[in-house]
Amino acid sequence: MGKKFKMLTLSMLIFGVLVGCNKEENKNVNIYMWGGSKEINTFMDDVVAPKVLKDENINLKRVPIVDIKDVVNKLIIEKQAGKKNGAIDVLWVNGENFKALKDAGVLENGILGKIKNKDILKESTVVKDFGEDINGLEVPFGEAQFNFIYDTKNGDVPFTGWETLTEYVKKNPGRFTYPNATNFTGSAFVRNITIDMLGYDNIQNMSPEEFKQNLNLVWNYLNEIEPYLWRKGETYPESEGKLDLLYSAGEVDVTMGYTINKVNSKIESGDYPETSQSFLLNKGTLFNNHYLAIPKNAQNIDGALSVINELVSPEIQLLKQEPKNWGDFTILDMKKLPPETVKQFFDLNKSGKIPSLEELQEKRVMELTPDKLKIIEEGWIENVGKN
């Protein structure tokens, strides 16, 4: 009996060590996300990661990526190769990239239903992503609306639509540009101009062929203003960050981006002049939500769910909306939060540097479907970028 007891004790000890090792492994979660913003990177590393470690005992590692399409392709290739235990636990994604991942069947199913904080999310955020049904494959992380930023010391709002943009660039040659449309922000600018010129409802009713035909009006327009752009349109900034640098250095009069509170964040960090202010087009600007997803081959799905739940908690959503951190608008439903928390959110929007909540709401334009987005991006490269 003594010998059997010793063997049993040894087995239990080995099992305990193995379980302990597994627990140690499950303390790590890798979140893959665009790394082109120093404010976002600092917020995730210095604010979110320590809080996740404290609350969930999880080591959250941010893995910066340049092009989300590379990560999409990686997950699809890993599925084809039957690879388990992939490196990606959480992925920041939306739009056409979400559709590609969804179509390839590489995302963990039903994650929305497993998030404790799902009941305080805005219902509108969990239905569609760029017109694509979400089906519980993503959890909303933030709210975005395309906006332009200018320096008020130079005068009034530079333009309010495509017609007045033409007037502006011709009167102020070299003082305006936009990122290359292969970049997310550059693509968004071109989509905004497309919708401004052709009309959102008209575009929705067009077949792909009709849309391609009508886009010739947009390509002609962009080629018409090209000689009046920064460096005569011979080159375009490769990213939003590069455009921000041009604006900060006073080389161009306008910058742009999806983060509504971006102007406050950049003033806070000293990157923009204090006289900077954001504005929208009269016919509206693109509005969307961005999301978090979990690959099916993630090493730590349980840990990933805990991290996502933390990221959509009122506490982190409040911290995320603070201009000094990120400035990203929340996806939480104010009607489902305590009055004191609602007041904290509203108090963050009193700088006067961004459009009012009423104007933002009134001038929301929903994103085009991924197929039309692809037509625009490919069309710009062929008809504008190559010229």
For each residue, the residues with C-beta under 8 A, 3 or more apart:
1: 4 5
2: 5 6
3: 6 7
4: 1 7 8
5: 1 2 8 9
6: 2 3 9 10
7: 3 4 10 11
8: 4 5 11 12
9: 5 6 12 13
10: 6 7 13 14
11: 7 8 14 15
12: 8 9 15 16
13: 9 10 16 17
14: 10 11 17 18
15: 11 12 18 19
16: 12 13 19 20
17: 13 14 20 21
18: 14 15 21 22
19: 15 16 22 23
20: 16 17 23 24
21: 17 18 24 25
22: 18 19 25 26
23: 19 20 26 27
24: 20 21 27
25: 21 22 28 299 300
26: 22 23 300 302 303
27: 23 24 57 58 59 303
28: 25 58 59 61 299 300 303
29: 52 58 59 60 61 89 90 300 303 304 306 307
30: 61 63 87 88 89 90 299
31: 44 60 61 62 63 89 90 91 92 307
32: 63 65 71 88 90 91 92
33: 40 44 62 63 64 65 91 92
34: 37 40 64 65 66 68 92 184
35: 41 62 64 65 66
36: 66 239 240 241
37: 34 40 41 241
38: 41 42 269
39: 42 43 265 266 269 325 326 327
40: 33 34 37 43 44 326
41: 35 37 38 44 45 62 64
42: 38 39 45 46 47 325
43: 39 40 46 47 48 319 320 325 326
44: 31 33 40 41 47 48 49 60 62
45: 41 42 48 49 62
46: 42 43 49 50
47: 42 43 44 50 51 319 325
48: 43 44 45 51 52 60 310 311 316 319
49: 44 45 46 52 53 59 60 61 62
50: 46 47 53 54
51: 47 48 54 55 310 315 316
52: 29 48 49 55 56 58 60 307 310
53: 49 50 56 57 58 59 60
54: 50 51
55: 51 52 310
56: 52 53 303 306 307 310
57: 27 53
58: 27 28 29 52 53 303 306 307
59: 27 28 29 49 53
60: 29 31 44 48 49 52 53 307
61: 28 29 30 31 49
62: 31 33 35 41 44 45 49
63: 30 31 32 33 87 88
64: 33 34 35 41
65: 32 33 34 35 68 70 71
66: 34 35 36 70
67: 70 71
68: 34 65 71 72 93 97
69: 72 73 97
70: 65 66 67 73 74
71: 32 65 67 68 74 75 88 91
72: 68 69 75 76 97 100 101
73: 69 70 76 77
74: 70 71 77 78 88
75: 71 72 78 79 86 88 101 104 106 295 297
76: 72 73 79 80 100 101 104 106
77: 73 74 80 81
78: 74 75 81 83 86 106 297
79: 75 76 82 83 104 105 106 296 297
80: 76 77
81: 77 78
82: 79
83: 78 79 86 297
84: 297
85: 297 299
86: 75 78 83 295 297 298 299
87: 30 63 299
88: 30 32 63 71 74 75 91 295 298
89: 29 30 31 294 295 298 299 300 301 303 304 307
90: 29 30 31 32 292 293 294 298 304 307 308
91: 31 32 33 71 88 101 292 293 294 295
92: 31 32 33 34 141 290 291 292
93: 68 97 98 101 138 290 291 292 293
94: 97 98 129 130 138 288 289 290 291
95: 98 99 129 130 288 367 370 373
96: 99 100 130 370 373 374
97: 68 69 72 93 94 100 101
98: 93 94 95 101 102 129 130 132 134 137 138 291 293
99: 95 96 102 103 129 130 132 370
100: 72 76 96 97 103 104
101: 72 75 76 91 93 97 98 104 106 107 293
102: 98 99 105 107 132 135 137
103: 99 100
104: 75 76 79 100 101
105: 79 102 296
106: 75 76 78 79 101 295 296 297
107: 101 102 137 138 293 294 295 296
108: 111 137 293 294 295 296 298 301
109: 136 137
110: 113 114 136 137
111: 108 114 115 136 137 138 139 293 294 305 308
112: 115 118 126 134 136 137 138 139
113: 110 118 136
114: 110 111 305
115: 111 112 118 139 305 308 309 312
116: 309
117: 120 121 309 312 313
118: 112 113 115 121 126 139
119: 336
120: 117 312 314 332 333 336 337
121: 117 118 125 126 139 140 312 331 332 333
122: 125 126 140 331 332 333
123: 126 127 333
124: 127
125: 121 122 140 143 289 331
126: 112 118 121 122 123 134 136 139 140
127: 123 124 133 134
128: 131 132 133 134
129: 94 95 98 99 132 134 138 288 289 291
130: 94 95 96 98 99 288 367 368 369 370 373
131: 128 366 367 368 369 370
132: 98 99 102 128 129 369 370
133: 127 128
134: 98 112 126 127 128 129 137 138 291
135: 102
136: 109 110 111 112 113 126
137: 98 102 107 108 109 110 111 112 134 293
138: 93 94 98 107 111 112 129 134 291 292 293
139: 111 112 115 118 121 126 291 292 293 308 312
140: 121 122 125 126 143 289 290 291 292 312 331
141: 92 289 290 291 292 311 312 331
142: 289 290 320 328 329 330 331
143: 125 140 260 287 289 328 329 330 331
144: 258 259 260 287 288 289 290 328 329
145: 258 260 280 285 286 287 288 329 360 363 364
146: 188 189 192 256 257 258 285 286 287
147: 256 257 258 260 262 263 278 279 280 285 354 355
148: 158 254 255 256 278 279 280 281
149: 247 254 255 256 257 262 263 266 272 276 277 278 279
150: 154 157 158 253 254 276 277 279
151: 154 253 273 275 276 277
152: 155 275 276 277
153: 273 275
154: 150 151 158 253
155: 152 158
156:
157: 150 160 279
158: 148 150 154 155 164 165 168 172 176 253 254
159: 164 165 167 168 281
160: 157 164 279 281 282
161: 164 165 196 281 282 283
162: 165 166 193 196 197 221
163: 166 167
164: 158 159 160 161 167 168
165: 158 159 161 162 168 169 176 193 225
166: 162 163 169 170 221 224 225
167: 159 163 164 170 171
168: 158 159 164 165 171 172 176
169: 165 166 172 173 175 176 225 228 229
170: 166 167 173 225 228
171: 167 168
172: 158 168 169 175 176 228 253
173: 169 170 227 228
174: 228 229 230 231 232
175: 169 172 230 252 253 254
176: 158 165 168 169 172 228 229 230 252 253 254
177: 229 230 231 233 236 237 243 246 252
178: 181 185 186 189 190 229 236 237 243 256
179: 183 185 186 189 236 237 238 239 240 242 243
180: 183 186 236 237 238 385
181: 178 186 187 189 190 236 376 377 380 381 384 385
182: 186 187 377 381 385
183: 179 180 186 187 238 239 240
184: 34 187 188 240
185: 178 179 188 189 239 240 243 256 257 258
186: 178 179 180 181 182 183 189 190 236 237
187: 181 182 183 184 190 191 373 376 377 380
188: 146 184 185 191 192 256 258 286
189: 146 178 179 181 185 186 192 193 256
190: 178 181 186 187 193 194 218 222 376 377 380
191: 187 188 194 195 286 367 368 373 376
192: 146 188 189 195 196 281 285 286 365
193: 162 165 189 190 196 197 218 221 222
194: 190 191 197 198 203 215 218 376
195: 191 192 198 199 200 203 283 284 286 365 368
196: 161 162 192 193 281 283
197: 162 193 194 217 218 221
198: 194 195 202 203 214 217 218
199: 195 202 203
200: 195 203 204 365 366
201: 204 205
202: 198 199 205 206 214
203: 194 195 198 199 200 206 211 214 368 372
204: 200 201
205: 201 202
206: 202 203 210 211 214
207: 210 211
208: 211 212 371 372 375
209: 212 213
210: 206 207 213 214
211: 203 206 207 208 214 215 372 375
212: 208 209 215 375 379
213: 209 210 216
214: 198 202 203 206 210 211 217 218
215: 194 211 212 218 219 375 376 379 383
216: 213 219 220 383
217: 197 198 214 220 221
218: 190 193 194 197 198 214 215 221 222 379
219: 215 216 222 223 379 380 383 384
220: 216 217 223 224
221: 162 166 193 197 217 218 224 225
222: 190 193 218 219 225 226 380 384
223: 219 220 226 383 384 387
224: 166 220 221
225: 165 166 169 170 221 222 228 229 233
226: 222 223 229 232 233 384 387
227: 173 232 233
228: 169 170 172 173 174 176 225 232 233
229: 169 174 176 177 178 225 226 232 233 236
230: 174 175 176 177 233 246 251 252
231: 174 177 234 235
232: 174 226 227 228 229
233: 177 225 226 227 228 229 230 236
234: 231
235: 231
236: 177 178 179 180 181 186 229 233 385
237: 177 178 179 180 186 240 242 243 246
238: 179 180 183 242
239: 36 179 183 185 242 243
240: 36 179 183 184 185 237 243 244 255 256 257
241: 36 37 244 245
242: 179 237 238 239 245 246
243: 177 178 179 185 237 239 240 246 247 252 255 256
244: 240 241 247 248 255 257 266 271
245: 241 242 248 249
246: 177 230 237 242 243 249 251 252 255
247: 149 243 244 250 251 252 253 254 255 272
248: 244 245 266 271 272
249: 245 246
250: 247
251: 230 246 247
252: 175 176 177 230 243 246 247 255
253: 150 151 154 158 172 175 176 247
254: 148 149 150 158 175 176 247
255: 148 149 240 243 244 246 247 252
256: 146 147 148 149 178 185 188 189 240 243
257: 146 147 149 185 240 244 262
258: 144 145 146 147 185 188 262 286 288
259: 144 262 265 326 327 328
260: 143 144 145 147 278 327 328 329 354 360
261: 264 265 321 323 326 327 328 329 348 349 354
262: 147 149 257 258 259 265 266 278 327
263: 147 149 266 267 272 276 277 278 353 354
264: 261 267 268 323 327 351 353 354
265: 39 259 261 262 268 269 323 324 325 326 327
266: 39 149 244 248 262 263 269 271 272 276
267: 263 264 270 271 272 273 274 276 323 353
268: 264 265 323 324
269: 38 39 265 266 324
270: 267
271: 244 248 266 267
272: 149 247 248 263 266 267 276
273: 151 153 267 276
274: 267
275: 151 152 153
276: 149 150 151 152 263 266 267 272 273 353
277: 149 150 151 152 263 353 354
278: 147 148 149 260 262 263 353 354 355
279: 147 148 149 150 157 160 355
280: 145 147 148 284 285 355 359 360 363
281: 148 159 160 161 192 196 284 285 363
282: 160 161 363
283: 161 195 196 363 365
284: 195 280 281 362 363 364 365
285: 145 146 147 192 280 281 363 364 365
286: 145 146 188 191 192 195 258 365 366 367
287: 143 144 145 146 364 365 366 367
288: 94 95 129 130 144 145 258 366 367
289: 94 125 129 140 141 142 143 144 331
290: 92 93 94 140 141 142 144
291: 92 93 94 98 129 134 138 139 140 141
292: 90 91 92 93 138 139 140 141 308 311
293: 90 91 93 98 101 107 108 111 137 138 139
294: 89 90 91 107 108 111 298 301 304 305 308
295: 75 86 88 89 91 106 107 108 298
296: 79 105 106 107 108
297: 75 78 79 83 84 85 86 106
298: 86 88 89 90 108 294 295 301 304
299: 25 28 30 85 86 87 89
300: 25 26 28 29 89 303 304
301: 89 108 294 298 304 305
302: 26 305 306
303: 26 27 28 29 56 58 89 300 306 307
304: 29 89 90 294 298 300 301 307 308
305: 111 114 115 294 301 302 308 309
306: 29 56 58 302 303 309 310
307: 29 31 52 56 58 60 89 90 303 304 310 311
308: 90 111 115 139 292 294 304 305 311 312
309: 115 116 117 305 306 312 313
310: 48 51 52 55 56 306 307 313 316
311: 48 141 292 307 308 316
312: 115 117 120 121 139 140 141 308 309 316 317 331 332
313: 117 309 310 316 317
314: 120 317 318 332 337 341
315: 51 318 319
316: 48 51 310 311 312 313 319 320
317: 312 313 314 320 321 330 331 332
318: 314 315 321 322 330 341 344 345 348
319: 43 47 48 315 316 322 325
320: 43 142 316 317 325 326 328 330
321: 261 317 318 325 326 327 328 329 330 345 348
322: 318 319 325 326 327 348
323: 261 264 265 267 268 327 348 351
324: 265 268 269
325: 39 42 43 47 265 319 320 321 322
326: 39 40 43 259 261 265 320 321 322
327: 39 259 260 261 262 264 265 321 322 323
328: 142 143 144 259 260 261 320 321
329: 142 143 144 145 260 261 321
330: 142 143 317 318 320 321 345
331: 121 122 125 140 141 142 143 289 312 317
332: 120 121 122 312 314 317 336 337 345
333: 120 121 122 123 336 337
334: 337 342 345
335:
336: 119 120 332 333
337: 120 314 332 333 334 341 342 345
338: 341 342
339: 342 343
340: 343 344
341: 314 318 337 338 344 345
342: 334 337 338 339 345 346
343: 339 340 346 347
344: 318 340 341 347 348
345: 318 321 330 332 334 337 341 342 348 349
346: 342 343 349 350
347: 343 344 350
348: 261 318 321 322 323 344 345
349: 261 345 346 354 357
350: 346 347
351: 264 323 354
352:
353: 263 264 267 276 277 278
354: 147 260 261 263 264 277 278 349 351 360
355: 147 278 279 280 359 360 363
356: 359 360
357: 349 360 361
358: 361 362
359: 280 355 356 362 363
360: 145 260 280 354 355 356 357 363 364
361: 357 358 364
362: 284 358 359
363: 145 280 281 282 283 284 285 355 359 360
364: 145 284 285 287 360 361
365: 192 195 200 283 284 285 286 287
366: 131 200 286 287 288
367: 95 130 131 191 286 287 288 373
368: 130 131 191 195 203 372 373 376
369: 130 131 132 372 373
370: 95 96 99 130 131 132 373 374
371: 208 374 375
372: 203 208 211 368 369 375 376
373: 95 96 130 187 191 367 368 369 370 376 377
374: 96 370 371 377 378
375: 208 211 212 215 371 372 378 379
376: 181 187 190 191 194 215 368 372 373 379 380
377: 181 182 187 190 373 374 380 381
378: 374 375 381 382
379: 212 215 218 219 375 376 382 383
380: 181 187 190 219 222 376 377 383 384 385
381: 181 182 377 378 384 385 386
382: 378 379 385 386
383: 215 216 219 223 379 380 386 387
384: 181 219 222 223 226 380 381 387
385: 180 181 182 236 380 381 382
386: 381 382 383
387: 223 226 383 384
